[in-house]
Amino acid sequence: MIAIASLLDKQTSERVSELTEQLERKFGLSGVKITPYPHLTLLTAEIPDMEELKQYLELTCMEAQNFSVRTTGLGIFPGENPVIYIPVLRTTPLNQFHSRLHRDISEMSTEMGVYYNTNLWLPHITLALGDTTPQLLGPVLSFLCTYNFNWEITLDNLTILQKCGEYYLKDEEFRFGRGELIF
């Protein structure tokens, strides 16, 4: 499965990276680094023809314009290894963009990630993943509660993230409104 994501703008990437570094130093949490770039995942899919997907993303991004999203607060996906994240508020532009991507990419996919279905998708920026425990939640949340997560973020790209060994790494990045490919 690949992920289609938007890498975060420079300022937000630096904020998220600083937080994840502090979580690693203070609590030993480094699982989020499975994807070494702060990002917003739009969907996951199994794509048999990657060239078709890349052509689609290039055309989509040539037509797209940068847009802003906002974050607020903290969230948790519960479980044996809870996920701690910053929620991204769903807005009409974000919903329309996500819906179009999901609809179009599902036509070239053999499988779509269920949690990225337009009715279930909860956009977020992950801070801790995979190595958290219920026992760590209290101390980690107490630490994170000292920060303000009311951010405005400019989305300006779509990026393909592919699993390479233990990591999800950037395959290709497409910038909005430019039609150029960035490696």
N, C-alpha and C positions, 0 to 999 in steps of 0.2 A: 504494500500500500504506500502511496505517496501522499503528501500533504500539500495543499495549496494554501499559502499563508501570505500575509503582508508583514514584511519586516518593519519594525518600528522606526520612527524618525530618530535622528541622532540624539537629541536631548532625552527622549523617553528611553531609548536603548541604554544610555549611560545610567539613568535612574534605576532601571530594572537590573542592570548588571551590578551596580553598586549594592542593591538590596540582596541579590542572590549571593554575592561575595560575602556579605555580612552574615547571611544565613548559614553559609558554609563555615565561616570562622567561628561563629558563636554556637551553632547547633550541629555542625557536621553534615548539613544538608547540601548535597551536590548533585542529586539525581536529575534536577531540572536541566543540567548541562548536557543531557542526552541530545538536546537541540541547542547548540551553542549561540544562537542568535535570538534576542528578544523578538517576539513575533505575536501576531494574532492569527490563529488557524481559522480558515474559512471553510475548509472541508478536507476529508480524506477520501481517497478513491483507489480502486485497482484499475489501471489504464493499460490496455494491451498495446495501443499505438501511441507512443510518447510523442512522435512527430506531429500527429494530429492535434494532441493537446497543446503542444508548444505553439503551433500555428494559431490555434484558437486563442491562447493567452496573449500572444503578440497582437492580434487584431483587436481583442477586447481592450487591452491596455492602450492601444493607439487612440481608441475612442474615449477612454475614461479620463476624467479630470480628478486631480487631488481632492479629497474631502476629509473633513475632520470628524473624529469620534471623541466621546468623553468617557472617562472612567470614574468610578466612585466606590469607596469602601473596599471590603475584603470579602471573599467567599471561600467556601470549603465544599469539595466533593467528598463525602464521607466514604469510609471503607477501611480496610486493614492498613492501607497506606494512603491516608487522606491527601488530597491535592489542595494546596492553598493558592488562591488566585485573586487577581484584581478584576472585577467585573467591568465589561465594556457595555455601555448603555446601547440598546438597540434603537436606532433612529430610522426614519423612512429611507434616507439615502443608503444606509448600511444594509437594511433589510432588502431593498430593491437590488442592490449590487450582489448580495449573497444569494438571493433567490435566483437571479439570472445565471450566476455561476453554477449553482447547484443543478438547475434545470438542464443547462447546456452540457455540463460535464457528465451528468448522469447518462446522457445519450451515448457517450463514448466510453463509458465505464462498464466493467463487469460486476463491480460491487462498490457501493458507497458506504462510508462510515455512518452508522445509524445516528450517532449523536450530533451530526452536522446537518441532519434533515432540517428543512426550514422551520418546522414546527417545534423541534427539540433543541435547536442550536442555542447555546448560551455562550456568547462571545466573551473571551477572557484572556488575560495575560497571566501565564503560570509563573508562580514564584517558588513553589516547592512541589516536587513530584517524585514518587517512587520510593523514596527513602524516609518518608515521614512516618510517624506512628501516632496513635491517639494520645499517648503519653506526652509527646512533644508539642501537641497542639496548643495547650495552655501557655507554656513559656514562649513559643514562637509568636502566637497571636498577641501576647502581652508586649513583646518587642515591636511587632509590626504596627500595633495601635498607636504608636508615637508618631507615625508618619501620616501625611495627608495624601490621599489617593484620588483627589479631584483633579484629574489631568485632562488636557486637551491634546489629542494626538492627530497628526496629519498622516493619512494613508496615501501613499504615492506609488505603490508597486504591488505586483503579484509575484510570488516566488514559489518555485517547486522545491520541496524538501524531500529527499530520498533517504531511505535507511541504508547506511553504509557501516557494516559491522554493528557496533553498539550505538551508533549515533545517527541522527537525522541531519544530513548536511545539505547545503544549498546546491541544487543542480543548476538552475537558471533563474535569473531575476528579470522581470519585465517592468519597465517604468511607465507610469501613466502619461499619456499625451505625447510621447516621444517616438514610439515605435522602434526604440533601440534595445538591443539585447545586452545585458550586463552579466559578465561571468564572475 
